[in-house]
Amino acid sequence: MDKLKISTAQFENKSGDKAYNLSVIERLSQKASGEGSQVIAFHECSVTGYTFARHLSKEQMLDLAEFIPEGESILKLTQIANDNNIVVLAGLFEKDEKDNLFKAYVCVGKNGLVAKHRKLHPFINPYLTAGNSYCVFDLLGWKCGILICYDNNIIENVRATKLLGADIIFMPHVTMCTPSTRPGAGFIDPKLWENRESDPTTLRLEFDGMKGRSWLMKWLPARAYDNAIYAVFSNPIGMDDDQLKNGCSMIIDPYGDVIAECRSFEDSFVTAVFTPEKLTQAGGHRYIQARRPELYRDIIGQQHKSEQTVVWMSPAKK
């Protein structure tokens, strides 16, 4: 494998405004390509917007969702990839011919769709159907996988994607800054976002504290380290419907080290060079080789009742 230059982006999307969101994706993709990046990844539902979908009926969801790969957004992403000689990864709601709805994330190159993952653990809207397979694909000489947001919190999904061959896992999110039973969690006051120019310090303290980045650092680097993968984490910045999101889009190497991270309040991206040597030099590579599946195959595979994830509503929307 050759070295690979990948960017991860963050921006403030507009709910349901595909044309606007795609225009930002195009602008950042063009800039990243101009700086030598070969791939750029955007957040979960970056094409459509995300949090507002909790209020939509099935009919409204079907109007918002698209067929893949023939939908207009995939065609536009293909044009962006072709015009700028860059591979683009982005998210949207998908529908099929039976009116099933999915949370999808796509990888698109200059010749069209390269790969698609349907979120294994969807929520936000009751009409979404769970995906039922992992996604591993070839990209510029590397094996890649995709897991969307909550998919990554279930550690078995990351290990399974690695065991299927992925050395890079794209992890698009819309996360952080919501209530939880863990200490320190909660919403961030949108007024802090409105005042970000006059008082950036207070906003950054909230973004980096237990409501945001500090929580992320409890687990995300471990996913990369334990599995000897590059993790490409993408997350929106700013208001997503009535909820404030803190960005922190970052790239983590197989050592579990953050090697690039967005620290701006603006629409932005960061880029890192992926080197194949780290994949086998990192400790996770040795751990995977040392596994003894006979000890825990039946334990990990035990049947259980899966619990639905809670969809958090902001106080104004309850």
N, C-alpha and C positions, 0 to 999 in steps of 0.2 A: 504494500500500500504506500502511496505517496502522501506527503503532508497535505492537509486540507484546511482551508481557511473558511470559518463559519462565523456568522453574525447572529446575535439574538437581539430582538427589538422590543420596544415598549412604546405605546402611544395611548392617548385618550380617545377611545372609540365613541361613536355616536350611535345610540340605540336604533336599530332598524334601518340605518342609513348606509346601505351597502356602497353606494357610489362614493360617499365621502370616505368611508373606511378603506375602500380599495384605492382611493387617490393617495391616502397616506402610505399604504403598503407600497404603492408604486414609487412614491417619492423616496422613501427610505431604502427600497430595493435598488433604485438607481444610484443613490449615494453610496451604498455599501459596495455595489459592483465597481463603482469608480475608484474605490479604495482597495480593490483587489479581492473582495470576498466572493467566494464561489457559491455560498448558500446563505440564506437568511430565514430566520424562523420568527413567527409572530404568535400572539397569545391565543388561547382558547376562544372560539367564536369571534375572532378578530374581524371577520368580514361582516357579521350580522349584529354584533353586540350580544351581551349575555344576560345580565341580571334582570333586565326588563322583561325577559321571557317568562318569568315566574307568574306574570299576570295574564298571559295570552291563552285564549281558547285553542282548541285543536284546529279550528278553521283558520285562526290567525297564524298558528304555527305552520300550517300547511302552506299558507300564502308566503310566509317568510322563508321556508325551507326550499331547497333546490334538489333537483336530480343531479347525481354525480356519475359520470363526468360531463354530461351534456349541458349542465346549467350555465347560466350567464357568468357567474362568478368564476367558475373554473376556466371558462374561455378567457376571461379578463386576466386571471392569474397566469395563464399560458402566454398571453401577449406580453405581460410584464416580464416573465422569465425570458422570453425570446428577445424582446427589445433590449434587455439589459444583460443578457448572458449570465443569468444567475438562477439558481434553484430557489423556489419560494415555498415555504410551509405556512399554512394559515388554516383557520377554523371557521366552521359554519354549521348551520342546521341542515340536515339532509332528509329527504323523503324518498320513498320508493313507490313503485306502481300500485301497491296495496295501501297506500296512505300511512305506512309505518313511518315514524319519525325517529331520527338518530342525531346524536351529537357527533359530528365528524371533524376530522383534521386531515388535511391533504398535503401531499408533497407534489409539487408541479414543476416540471421542467419545460424547456422550450418546445418540446414535442407533445406536451400535455401531461395528463395525470401519471405520476410515477407510483404513488402509493396512497392508500386511504385507511385510516383507523376509525372505528366506531367506538366511542367511549364505553368502557366495560361497566362503569358504575355511574350512570347519569342521574342527575336530579334536576333541580331548578324548575322543571315543568313536568306535570304528571303524565303527559302524553308521550314522553320519550321512551324509546325501547333500548334496552341494553345491547351492546355489541357482544359477540360470542366467540371472538377469535383474536389472537395476537397478530401484530403486524411487524414483519421483518422484511427488509428490502435492500437491494444494492443501490448505492449512490456514490458515484465517482470513485469506485474502487473500495469503498467501505461498506460494511454491513450496518444498517441502521434500524431502529425501532421507534415506535411512537406509543406513548401512554399519556392520556389526557387527565390532568389535574388529579382528582381523587383516585384514579387508577394507580398513581404512584404512592399513595399512602398505604396501599395493601402491598406489603413487601414481596409477596409471592409473584406479583405481576412483573416486578422489575427483574427478579431472578429468572423467571420463565422467559422473558424477552431476551435476557443475556444468554441463557442456555440454548435459545433458538438461533444464536449467532450474532446478536447485535453488539457492536462495540461503541456505538453512539446511540443514545436514546433522547429523542426530542420530547420535552415535558412541558407542553403548553398549559398554562393555568389562568384562572381568574380566582385569586385567593388572597388570604390574609385580611386583616382589618374587619373581622366579623366576630360575633359572640361565640363563646365556647365554654365548656366546663373547666378548661385549664386556667390557672391563675394568670391574670394580666391581659386576657383577651378582650376584644370588644370592637365596636365601630369607632372610627375616627371622625371627629366633627368636620363636616364639609366646609365650615367657615375657615378652618386652617388652610384648606386648599385655595379658597378665595383670597386669603391674605398671604399667600406663599412668597410674593415678592417683597412685602414689607416685613414679614416675620418668617423667614425660611428655617430658622433654628428650631422653633417649636414644632413645626411640621416634620422636620427631619428626625427629631427625637421620638415622635410618635411612630413614624414610618420604621425606624430602626429598632424600636423597643419590642416588648412582648406581643403587641398587637400585630407586628409585622415581621421584620427581618430576623429578630432574635428567635422567634418561633421557627422560622424556616431553617435556621442554622442548627436546630435540634435534630433534624432528620435528613434534609436534602443531601448534604455532603456524604452522609453514610450510604445513601443509595449508590452514589458513584464509587465510593471507596470499597464497599463490600463486594461489588460486582465488577470492578476494574473496567468501568465504562466512562466515557465522556457524557455528562448530563448537560443538555441544552435547555435551560429553564427560561420560559417567556411568560410575562405577566403584564397586565395593563397598568398605566399610570393615570391618576386623576379620577374623575367621576365616571362610574359605570352605573347608569341609571341614578339612583339616589345614594349609592354606596361609593365611598372613596377607596381606591386601590393604590398601593404603594410601589408598584413597579418592581425594582430589584432584579430585573432580568439579568441572568448571569450564566456563565459557563463554568462548569466544574470538571476538573480532570480526574483521571483514574486514581490519583492519590487522595482525592477528596478536597483538593485545593481550589478555591475560587480564583480563576485565572483571568476573568474579565467580568465586569459588572456595571450596569447602568446606574449612575448616581445622580442623574439630572432629573429635574421636574418636567423637562421638555420631552416631546416625541424624539426618541433617540435609539441608538443601537451601539453595541460593543462587539468586538471581533477578537477571535483567538485562533491560533494555529494549532491544529490537531496533529500530533506526531504518533505514529504507530508504536514506537518503542515503549511508550508509557503503558500500553495495554498489557504487556507481559512483565514489565518491571514492577508494576504496582502490586501491593500485597494481596489484593483481591484475586489476582490471577492464581496465586498459590493456594488461596483458600478454596477456590472452585475446584482445583485439581485434587485437593485433599478431601473432598466430600465423601461421605459414606451413606449413599441413599438408602441402603438396606436397613439402616437404623430408624429412619423417619419417613420412609415412603408412605406407609399406611397411616401414620399420624397426620402428616400434612394433607393427605387426601381424604381425611374423614369428612363425612357429610355433616352439614349443620344448617341451621336456618339463617339465611342472610338477612341482615337488618337494613331497612331503607335509611339512607342518609337524610338527616334533617336539613330542610331548606330554611335558612335564616331570613326572616323578614325584618326590614328596618322598622323602627318604632312608628314612623309615619305611615307605614303601609299595612300594619297589623289589623 
